[in-house]
Amino acid sequence: YQQIDYSRFRETDAEMFAHAARWMRDSLRGGAPFLVTLMTKTNHYPFNPVDGVEPVEGDDLQDRMVATMRYAERSLAAFVDSLRGEPWFSRTVFVFTGDHGFPLGEHGCNSMGCGLFDESTWVPLVVWGPHPSIRPGRVHDGVASQVDGAPTILALAGVRAGNHFTGHDLLSGPDGSRLPRVRLANHYDEMLVTTDSFRVHATVSSGAGRQWGRQVFRRLSDPLEEREVRDADPRLVDSLVGLGMAEHSLNEAVLVRDLLAPPAAR
């Protein structure tokens, strides 16, 4: 980042977006390409109400979550509308996403860190703007993750330079046919391998591992992972778990040896 701007007095979404819009209108007049990243705070645990959030009766977590999400959306809409008159607006792509979902007790807990299950609330990923690769109303329902964000943005910007990103351009084909069909994730000693059809949970180490042991769920017909698949081909499960183990070892080696970014990029 060339510059980081943070103030405790602008932590609410409305204040932060209004300040960012003023800065962008004043500072981005030269016509040069730019990348601006904004992080909101209000719609995040513990979802405490601030000025502008609809009142919530009682102390229900889900009600607070919904109320702060509506507030975040209104603040975001005001931000975008305030920039429509800028000369660069018609040449700008906006990417909206979140950092993680949130469990609502569907797997026995109401806090983060309860395994790698898919939660009731999911992370949005919306790419919007006047770009020939972005077709109005197009929905991508293939396997994707946040590691695909940066490669997708680079492709939209026409950047083809070599990089060390592990993700892929989500707009690489009309139907995503060139996308790899496997995604892997780790959380401490837990492993998740996602394919077009299945989500396989297992343990990274050879120890006792996760309390549920290995589990397999159908990705499309059971998105909340409520019905475990008992008749999955064990050879398929073994191969996917083996792939997850290999990816975990590779990730550890890259981080320990500090190989994520080449020296020239630091």
C-alpha positions in Angstrom: 0.0 0.0 0.0 1.3 3.5 -0.8 -0.8 5.0 2.0 -3.0 3.8 4.9 -5.5 6.2 6.4 -7.2 5.1 9.7 -9.0 7.1 12.4 -11.0 5.8 15.4 -13.4 8.7 14.7 -14.3 7.2 11.3 -14.9 3.6 12.3 -18.6 3.6 11.4 -19.3 2.7 7.8 -21.1 5.9 7.0 -18.3 8.1 8.3 -15.6 6.0 6.6 -17.3 5.9 3.2 -18.0 9.6 3.3 -14.4 10.4 4.1 -13.1 8.1 1.4 -15.5 9.6 -1.2 -14.2 13.1 -0.4 -10.6 12.0 -0.7 -11.2 10.2 -4.0 -13.0 13.2 -5.5 -10.1 15.5 -4.4 -7.2 13.2 -5.2 -7.9 11.1 -8.2 -8.0 13.8 -10.9 -4.9 13.0 -12.9 -6.3 10.2 -15.0 -3.8 7.6 -13.8 -5.0 4.1 -12.9 -5.6 3.5 -9.2 -6.5 0.9 -6.7 -8.4 1.9 -3.6 -9.2 -0.6 -0.8 -11.8 0.2 1.8 -12.6 -2.0 4.8 -15.8 -1.6 6.8 -16.3 -2.5 10.5 -19.9 -2.1 11.6 -21.2 -5.4 10.1 -18.7 -7.5 12.0 -18.9 -9.4 15.3 -20.3 -8.5 17.8 -22.5 -6.5 15.3 -23.0 -3.6 17.8 -25.5 -0.9 16.6 -24.2 2.5 15.8 -25.9 5.7 14.8 -28.0 4.9 11.7 -28.5 1.2 12.4 -32.1 0.2 12.8 -33.1 -0.5 16.4 -33.2 -4.1 17.4 -35.3 -5.4 20.3 -33.5 -7.7 22.7 -30.0 -9.0 22.2 -30.5 -11.5 19.3 -27.2 -12.0 17.4 -28.9 -12.7 14.1 -31.1 -9.6 14.4 -28.0 -7.4 15.0 -26.3 -9.0 12.1 -29.1 -8.3 9.7 -29.5 -4.7 11.0 -25.8 -3.9 10.6 -25.8 -5.5 7.2 -28.6 -3.2 6.0 -26.7 -0.2 7.4 -23.5 -1.3 5.6 -25.4 -1.6 2.3 -27.0 1.8 2.7 -23.6 3.3 3.4 -22.1 1.6 0.4 -24.9 2.7 -1.9 -24.4 6.4 -0.8 -20.7 6.0 -1.4 -21.1 4.8 -5.0 -23.8 7.3 -5.8 -21.6 10.2 -4.5 -18.9 9.2 -7.1 -21.1 8.9 -10.2 -20.1 12.3 -11.5 -16.4 11.7 -11.4 -14.7 11.4 -14.9 -13.1 8.1 -14.0 -16.4 6.5 -12.7 -17.4 5.0 -16.1 -14.0 3.3 -16.4 -13.9 1.9 -12.9 -14.6 -1.7 -11.7 -15.9 -2.2 -8.1 -15.4 -5.4 -6.2 -17.5 -6.1 -3.1 -16.6 -9.0 -0.8 -16.4 -9.9 2.9 -13.7 -11.6 5.1 -15.7 -14.6 6.3 -19.1 -16.1 6.9 -20.6 -16.6 10.4 -22.1 -19.7 12.1 -25.6 -19.5 13.6 -25.5 -22.7 15.6 -26.1 -25.0 12.6 -23.0 -27.1 13.7 -23.2 -26.6 17.4 -21.6 -23.2 17.9 -22.2 -19.5 17.5 -18.7 -18.2 17.2 -15.8 -18.4 14.7 -13.4 -21.2 14.7 -16.0 -24.1 14.8 -14.4 -26.1 12.0 -14.5 -25.4 8.3 -18.2 -26.0 7.8 -20.2 -23.8 5.4 -22.2 -21.5 7.6 -25.6 -20.0 7.1 -24.2 -16.7 6.2 -21.8 -16.7 3.2 -19.3 -14.2 1.9 -20.5 -12.1 -1.1 -18.3 -11.6 -4.1 -19.8 -9.0 -6.6 -17.8 -7.6 -9.5 -19.5 -4.6 -11.0 -18.6 -2.0 -13.6 -18.6 -1.1 -17.3 -16.1 -3.8 -18.5 -16.5 -6.0 -21.5 -15.8 -9.1 -19.5 -18.6 -8.3 -17.0 -22.0 -9.3 -18.4 -25.0 -7.9 -16.6 -26.8 -10.5 -14.5 -24.0 -13.1 -14.9 -23.8 -15.5 -11.9 -20.7 -17.7 -11.3 -21.8 -20.8 -9.4 -18.6 -22.8 -9.7 -16.0 -23.5 -6.9 -14.3 -20.2 -5.9 -12.6 -18.6 -2.9 -11.0 -15.3 -1.9 -7.6 -16.3 -3.4 -9.3 -15.8 -6.8 -10.0 -12.1 -6.1 -6.6 -10.6 -7.0 -6.0 -12.7 -10.2 -9.5 -11.7 -11.4 -8.8 -8.0 -10.7 -5.5 -8.2 -12.5 -7.1 -9.8 -15.6 -9.8 -7.1 -15.7 -7.1 -4.5 -15.6 -5.2 -6.1 -18.5 -2.2 -7.1 -16.3 -0.5 -10.3 -17.5 2.7 -10.1 -15.5 4.0 -13.2 -13.7 2.9 -13.5 -10.1 2.8 -15.9 -7.2 -1.0 -15.9 -6.6 -2.5 -19.3 -6.0 -6.0 -18.3 -7.3 -7.4 -17.9 -10.8 -9.3 -15.5 -12.9 -12.9 -16.2 -12.3 -13.9 -14.6 -15.7 -11.4 -16.7 -17.7 -14.1 -18.4 -19.8 -17.8 -18.0 -20.7 -18.8 -20.8 -18.4 -15.8 -21.0 -16.2 -14.7 -24.2 -18.0 -11.0 -23.4 -17.7 -11.2 -23.1 -13.9 -9.6 -25.7 -11.7 -12.3 -27.7 -9.9 -10.7 -28.1 -6.5 -10.3 -25.7 -3.6 -8.4 -26.4 -0.4 -8.5 -24.8 3.0 -6.8 -25.3 6.4 -7.7 -24.0 9.9 -5.2 -25.1 12.5 -5.3 -28.9 12.3 -8.5 -29.1 10.1 -8.5 -29.6 6.4 -11.3 -28.9 3.8 -11.2 -30.0 0.2 -14.0 -28.7 -2.1 -14.8 -30.0 -5.6 -17.7 -29.4 -7.9 -19.7 -32.2 -6.2 -18.3 -32.7 -2.7 -16.8 -31.1 0.4 -14.5 -33.4 2.3 -13.4 -32.6 5.9 -10.4 -34.3 7.5 -7.4 -33.8 9.8 -4.1 -32.5 8.6 -2.0 -34.5 11.1 -2.0 -38.2 11.8 -3.3 -37.6 15.4 -6.9 -37.8 16.7 -7.7 -34.6 14.9 -11.2 -33.1 14.5 -13.9 -34.4 16.7 -16.2 -35.5 13.8 -13.5 -37.4 12.0 -13.6 -37.5 8.2 -16.9 -36.2 6.7 -18.2 -35.8 3.2 -21.1 -33.6 2.1 -22.7 -32.8 -1.3 -21.8 -29.3 -2.3 -24.8 -28.3 -4.3 -27.7 -30.2 -2.9 -26.6 -29.8 0.8 -25.0 -26.3 0.9 -25.3 -26.1 4.7 -23.6 -29.5 5.2 -26.5 -31.0 7.2 -26.6 -34.5 5.7 -23.3 -36.5 5.7 -22.7 -38.7 2.7 -22.1 -42.3 3.9 -21.6 -44.1 0.6 -18.9 -41.9 -0.9 -16.2 -43.9 -2.8 -13.4 -44.3 -0.2 -10.8 -44.1 -3.0 -12.1 -40.7 -4.0 -12.1 -39.5 -0.4 -8.5 -40.8 0.2 -7.2 -39.1 -3.0 -8.8 -35.7 -2.1 -7.5 -35.9 1.5 -4.0 -36.7 0.1 -4.3 -33.7 -2.1 -5.2 -31.6 0.9 -2.2 -32.9 2.9 0.2 -32.1 0.0 -1.2 -28.6 -0.4 -0.9 -28.0 3.4 2.7 -29.0 3.3 3.4 -26.8 0.3 1.7 -23.8 2.0 3.8 -24.3 5.2 7.0 -24.5 3.2 6.2 -21.3 1.3 5.4 -19.4 4.5 8.3 -20.7 6.5 10.8 -20.0 3.7 9.2 -16.6 2.9 8.6 -17.4 -0.7 5.2 -15.9 -1.2 6.4 -12.7 -2.8 9.6 -12.5 -5.0 12.3 -10.2 -3.7 11.8 -7.7 -6.5 8.2 -7.2 -5.4 8.9 -6.4 -1.7 
